[in-house]
Structures are given as structure tokens and as C-alpha cells.
């Protein structure tokens, strides 16, 4: 088997995503044996996922501000907007820790209380982990775009 990008080079590895052959240079290009099209596809998924999360933050913030506009002072509106925007990050963190669980209770009142308590916990925890997750999301998007741009430039130069 020969390299998919360099047909006159013998393959020393196989891309786990598409099973294409990779020469030594291609296998080492990204720090692990994976081909450029698979890296680009992965990066597009990362960009799409983090962009969706960032858009969801904006929508949650705007919705909470819209619902509470005129009811709260500006400083409380800002706090409500931030806690609403970062709540998904807090919920995700709680899920990783095993704190957010879907438990069925006999009483609907207890069930609703449990959900509201978990939501409050997610909102408060989101204020702690949310800013870091926001930084990380923007950094991942930039890295993925930069890597894809670099791949496009180098592939365009060789073809």
C-alpha cells in the first residue's frame, strides 16, 4: 500500500478514519497518524459544535433578559443573563460529576422541585465553569479554523 497523498511513497500507517495509507511524513504531520481530509472533517465538526453552544448561550441570555426586562434592576439583569447563558456549561459539568440525574419520583411536586434545584445548581456552577468553557470554545474554534486554513494552503500549493 502506498500513501494516498504521495503515491510513490510506501505507507507506514493507516488513517483510522478512512483507512487510507499514510507515508512517514503524512503520519507525523498532525502528531498522530491521520490524513488531512479526516482532520479537516473533524475540525469542521468541532467548529459546528462549539458555534452551536455559543449561539445557545446568546439565545438563553437574550431570552432571560427579555422575560425579566423591567422587572429587575440592571445589576440583577446582568447576573440573570450570565447565569442563564452559562447554565448549559454548569449542567454539563454537573452531569460529568454525576450530580445531575434523571430520577423519577412518585410525586410531581418532588419531581419539579428536583429539576428546579438541579437547574439552580447548574446556573450557579455555570458562573464558575462557564467563563473558562467560553474561553476554551473560542480557542478551539480558532485552532480548528487555523489548522484547516493551513491544510488548505499546503494542499493547494502541492496540487
Secondary structure, DSSP 8 states (H G I E B T S, - for coil): -B-SSSTTSB--EE-TTT--EE-HHHHHTTSSS--HHHHHHHHHHHHHHHHHHHHHHHHHHHHHHHHHTTTS-HHHHHHHHHHHHHHHHHHHHHHHHT-S-----SSHHHHHHHHHHHHHHHHHHHHHHHHHHHHHHHHHHHHHHHHHHHHHHHHHHH-
